Amino acid sequence: MENQFKGLIIGFAMLFFYCSRKLGQGLDRYVYIFMCAGNRIFNRCGQDPKQLCVPCEEGTFTTEPRVYSCSRCSDCTGAQVVKKACTSTSDTVCGCQDGLQCGDATCSFCVTTCGKGEEPVQRSCRPCANGTFNDKIHEKCKPWRTR
């Protein structure tokens, strides 16, 4: 923690030196934006905070502070549907049409939702083999047990 604090102080001092030299003025005229949520850095230093950051253009976003460019919003394609539209501070969140579900954690593709008596195999479903069952939605088949 102490090393991080020292690094922050050194970084601030270096930045102040850079900005004050660039502006040719002291600390009272120095402005720097540390966080630009939903904005990108336009100028690193300046006297007017409004001239330092500009909003991300429509169709772009940033979740990171102190970036010089915004990322393009993801598109939901094929069987995907928009669950949450892209904003200047977050990417598009995609889901899947009814009867389908996300095939991975980021929902980059959709797969058929397997019903009871079926199990998922790659991107489709197959019936449970003899001696196995599944009484849940989109789960692997399990062997029958006898007591």
Short mmCIF file of the C-alpha atoms (twelve columns), coordinates in Angstrom:
data_MODEL
# 
_entry.id   MODEL 
# 
loop_
_atom_site.group_PDB 
_atom_site.id 
_atom_site.type_symbol 
_atom_site.label_atom_id 
_atom_site.label_alt_id 
_atom_site.label_comp_id 
_atom_site.label_asym_id 
_atom_site.label_seq_id 
_atom_site.Cartn_x 
_atom_site.Cartn_y 
_atom_site.Cartn_z 
_atom_site.pdbx_PDB_model_num 
ATOM 1   C CA . MET A 1   0.000   0.000   0.000   1 
ATOM 2   C CA . GLU A 2   2.803   2.405   0.907   1 
ATOM 3   C CA . ASN A 3   4.565   1.733   -2.430  1 
ATOM 4   C CA . GLN A 4   1.320   2.380   -4.336  1 
ATOM 5   C CA . PHE A 5   0.912   5.684   -2.515  1 
ATOM 6   C CA . LYS A 6   4.513   6.684   -3.327  1 
ATOM 7   C CA . GLY A 7   3.906   5.751   -6.977  1 
ATOM 8   C CA . LEU A 8   0.772   7.878   -7.070  1 
ATOM 9   C CA . ILE A 9   2.611   10.870  -5.571  1 
ATOM 10  C CA . ILE A 10  5.518   10.502  -8.017  1 
ATOM 11  C CA . GLY A 11  3.103   10.116  -10.946 1 
ATOM 12  C CA . PHE A 12  1.152   13.198  -9.881  1 
ATOM 13  C CA . ALA A 13  4.347   15.216  -9.467  1 
ATOM 14  C CA . MET A 14  5.555   14.186  -12.938 1 
ATOM 15  C CA . LEU A 15  2.176   15.000  -14.450 1 
ATOM 16  C CA . PHE A 16  2.056   18.358  -12.656 1 
ATOM 17  C CA . PHE A 17  5.548   19.196  -13.926 1 
ATOM 18  C CA . TYR A 18  4.509   18.263  -17.481 1 
ATOM 19  C CA . CYS A 19  1.245   20.230  -17.337 1 
ATOM 20  C CA . SER A 20  2.636   23.266  -15.546 1 
ATOM 21  C CA . ARG A 21  5.508   23.478  -18.059 1 
ATOM 22  C CA . LYS A 22  3.055   23.077  -20.930 1 
ATOM 23  C CA . LEU A 23  0.748   25.749  -19.511 1 
ATOM 24  C CA . GLY A 24  3.593   27.887  -18.177 1 
ATOM 25  C CA . GLN A 25  1.674   28.515  -14.979 1 
ATOM 26  C CA . GLY A 26  1.549   27.348  -11.380 1 
ATOM 27  C CA . LEU A 27  -0.713  24.921  -9.528  1 
ATOM 28  C CA . ASP A 28  -3.575  27.420  -9.253  1 
ATOM 29  C CA . ARG A 29  -4.059  27.281  -13.040 1 
ATOM 30  C CA . TYR A 30  -3.481  23.530  -13.369 1 
ATOM 31  C CA . VAL A 31  -6.347  21.157  -14.171 1 
ATOM 32  C CA . TYR A 32  -6.186  17.419  -14.802 1 
ATOM 33  C CA . ILE A 33  -9.050  14.957  -15.042 1 
ATOM 34  C CA . PHE A 34  -8.275  11.605  -13.376 1 
ATOM 35  C CA . MET A 35  -11.555 9.915   -14.321 1 
ATOM 36  C CA . CYS A 36  -13.492 10.390  -17.514 1 
ATOM 37  C CA . ALA A 37  -16.364 7.916   -17.225 1 
ATOM 38  C CA . GLY A 38  -18.105 7.653   -20.572 1 
ATOM 39  C CA . ASN A 39  -15.609 10.107  -21.994 1 
ATOM 40  C CA . ARG A 40  -12.267 9.934   -23.682 1 
ATOM 41  C CA . ILE A 41  -9.314  12.194  -22.995 1 
ATOM 42  C CA . PHE A 42  -9.046  14.915  -25.609 1 
ATOM 43  C CA . ASN A 43  -6.313  17.015  -23.980 1 
ATOM 44  C CA . ARG A 44  -4.126  15.779  -21.147 1 
ATOM 45  C CA . CYS A 45  -3.838  19.166  -19.491 1 
ATOM 46  C CA . GLY A 46  -5.644  22.456  -19.583 1 
ATOM 47  C CA . GLN A 47  -7.246  25.246  -17.645 1 
ATOM 48  C CA . ASP A 48  -10.839 24.298  -18.473 1 
ATOM 49  C CA . PRO A 49  -12.007 20.783  -17.519 1 
ATOM 50  C CA . LYS A 50  -14.525 20.890  -20.386 1 
ATOM 51  C CA . GLN A 51  -11.617 20.934  -22.834 1 
ATOM 52  C CA . LEU A 52  -9.924  17.850  -21.375 1 
ATOM 53  C CA . CYS A 53  -12.500 15.137  -21.996 1 
ATOM 54  C CA . VAL A 54  -15.115 14.659  -24.695 1 
ATOM 55  C CA . PRO A 55  -18.055 12.253  -24.532 1 
ATOM 56  C CA . CYS A 56  -17.792 8.935   -26.368 1 
ATOM 57  C CA . GLU A 57  -19.433 9.185   -29.764 1 
ATOM 58  C CA . GLU A 58  -22.773 7.410   -30.271 1 
ATOM 59  C CA . GLY A 59  -22.183 3.675   -30.718 1 
ATOM 60  C CA . THR A 60  -19.028 3.722   -28.560 1 
ATOM 61  C CA . PHE A 61  -18.273 3.361   -24.839 1 
ATOM 62  C CA . THR A 62  -15.492 3.188   -22.277 1 
ATOM 63  C CA . THR A 63  -15.401 1.479   -18.901 1 
ATOM 64  C CA . GLU A 64  -11.800 2.492   -18.210 1 
ATOM 65  C CA . PRO A 65  -10.607 5.815   -16.852 1 
ATOM 66  C CA . ARG A 66  -7.971  7.864   -18.646 1 
ATOM 67  C CA . VAL A 67  -8.377  6.448   -22.150 1 
ATOM 68  C CA . TYR A 68  -7.800  8.281   -25.396 1 
ATOM 69  C CA . SER A 69  -10.372 6.343   -27.403 1 
ATOM 70  C CA . CYS A 70  -13.754 4.718   -26.868 1 
ATOM 71  C CA . SER A 71  -14.533 1.130   -27.910 1 
ATOM 72  C CA . ARG A 72  -17.165 0.250   -30.483 1 
ATOM 73  C CA . CYS A 73  -20.365 -1.159  -28.956 1 
ATOM 74  C CA . SER A 74  -20.992 -4.873  -29.544 1 
ATOM 75  C CA . ASP A 75  -23.816 -5.917  -31.858 1 
ATOM 76  C CA . CYS A 76  -26.268 -8.683  -30.983 1 
ATOM 77  C CA . THR A 77  -26.520 -10.836 -34.099 1 
ATOM 78  C CA . GLY A 78  -28.349 -13.920 -35.308 1 
ATOM 79  C CA . ALA A 79  -30.438 -15.422 -32.492 1 
ATOM 80  C CA . GLN A 80  -29.148 -12.850 -30.001 1 
ATOM 81  C CA . VAL A 81  -31.393 -10.087 -28.651 1 
ATOM 82  C CA . VAL A 82  -30.460 -6.873  -26.869 1 
ATOM 83  C CA . LYS A 83  -31.031 -7.208  -23.113 1 
ATOM 84  C CA . LYS A 84  -29.395 -3.862  -22.315 1 
ATOM 85  C CA . ALA A 85  -28.459 -1.238  -24.876 1 
ATOM 86  C CA . CYS A 86  -24.946 0.163   -25.055 1 
ATOM 87  C CA . THR A 87  -24.335 3.390   -23.132 1 
ATOM 88  C CA . SER A 88  -21.299 5.633   -23.010 1 
ATOM 89  C CA . THR A 89  -20.149 3.718   -19.881 1 
ATOM 90  C CA . SER A 90  -21.142 0.102   -20.708 1 
ATOM 91  C CA . ASP A 91  -21.159 -2.268  -23.667 1 
ATOM 92  C CA . THR A 92  -24.287 -3.874  -25.097 1 
ATOM 93  C CA . VAL A 93  -25.573 -6.859  -23.113 1 
ATOM 94  C CA . CYS A 94  -26.932 -9.607  -25.361 1 
ATOM 95  C CA . GLY A 95  -29.299 -12.459 -24.538 1 
ATOM 96  C CA . CYS A 96  -30.974 -15.106 -26.668 1 
ATOM 97  C CA . GLN A 97  -34.383 -15.577 -28.262 1 
ATOM 98  C CA . ASP A 98  -36.981 -17.759 -26.506 1 
ATOM 99  C CA . GLY A 99  -36.042 -21.440 -26.595 1 
ATOM 100 C CA . LEU A 100 -32.346 -20.622 -26.721 1 
ATOM 101 C CA . GLN A 101 -29.761 -19.715 -24.107 1 
ATOM 102 C CA . CYS A 102 -26.296 -18.209 -24.015 1 
ATOM 103 C CA . GLY A 103 -23.577 -20.648 -25.021 1 
ATOM 104 C CA . ASP A 104 -20.849 -18.975 -22.948 1 
ATOM 105 C CA . ALA A 105 -20.373 -16.459 -20.143 1 
ATOM 106 C CA . THR A 106 -20.289 -13.467 -22.495 1 
ATOM 107 C CA . CYS A 107 -23.256 -14.702 -24.568 1 
ATOM 108 C CA . SER A 108 -21.239 -14.541 -27.772 1 
ATOM 109 C CA . PHE A 109 -23.521 -17.224 -29.275 1 
ATOM 110 C CA . CYS A 110 -26.822 -18.965 -28.530 1 
ATOM 111 C CA . VAL A 111 -27.607 -22.670 -28.177 1 
ATOM 112 C CA . THR A 112 -30.824 -24.652 -28.060 1 
ATOM 113 C CA . THR A 113 -32.212 -25.016 -24.532 1 
ATOM 114 C CA . CYS A 114 -32.459 -28.745 -23.853 1 
ATOM 115 C CA . GLY A 115 -35.568 -30.017 -22.101 1 
ATOM 116 C CA . LYS A 116 -36.142 -32.851 -19.629 1 
ATOM 117 C CA . GLY A 117 -34.966 -36.176 -21.019 1 
ATOM 118 C CA . GLU A 118 -32.280 -34.456 -23.128 1 
ATOM 119 C CA . GLU A 119 -28.742 -33.257 -22.585 1 
ATOM 120 C CA . PRO A 120 -26.670 -30.556 -24.278 1 
ATOM 121 C CA . VAL A 121 -24.054 -31.700 -26.779 1 
ATOM 122 C CA . GLN A 122 -21.970 -28.938 -28.367 1 
ATOM 123 C CA . ARG A 123 -24.635 -26.510 -29.652 1 
ATOM 124 C CA . SER A 124 -27.621 -28.882 -29.791 1 
ATOM 125 C CA . CYS A 125 -29.454 -31.504 -27.703 1 
ATOM 126 C CA . ARG A 126 -29.669 -35.295 -27.737 1 
ATOM 127 C CA . PRO A 127 -31.971 -37.699 -25.892 1 
ATOM 128 C CA . CYS A 128 -30.636 -39.290 -22.715 1 
ATOM 129 C CA . ALA A 129 -29.054 -42.703 -23.398 1 
ATOM 130 C CA . ASN A 130 -30.618 -45.906 -22.003 1 
ATOM 131 C CA . GLY A 131 -29.977 -46.168 -18.267 1 
ATOM 132 C CA . THR A 132 -29.713 -42.385 -17.811 1 
ATOM 133 C CA . PHE A 133 -32.214 -39.609 -17.132 1 
ATOM 134 C CA . ASN A 134 -32.525 -35.867 -16.822 1 
ATOM 135 C CA . ASP A 135 -35.375 -34.204 -14.950 1 
ATOM 136 C CA . LYS A 136 -33.995 -30.663 -15.283 1 
ATOM 137 C CA . ILE A 137 -33.711 -28.116 -18.084 1 
ATOM 138 C CA . HIS A 138 -30.384 -27.989 -19.948 1 
ATOM 139 C CA . GLU A 139 -28.460 -30.391 -17.699 1 
ATOM 140 C CA . LYS A 140 -26.399 -33.514 -18.415 1 
ATOM 141 C CA . CYS A 141 -28.100 -36.888 -18.165 1 
ATOM 142 C CA . LYS A 142 -27.282 -38.943 -15.029 1 
ATOM 143 C CA . PRO A 143 -27.247 -42.702 -14.549 1 
ATOM 144 C CA . TRP A 144 -30.259 -44.310 -12.871 1 
ATOM 145 C CA . ARG A 145 -29.558 -45.464 -9.313  1 
ATOM 146 C CA . THR A 146 -31.083 -48.476 -7.608  1 
ATOM 147 C CA . ARG A 147 -31.374 -48.843 -3.869  1 
# 
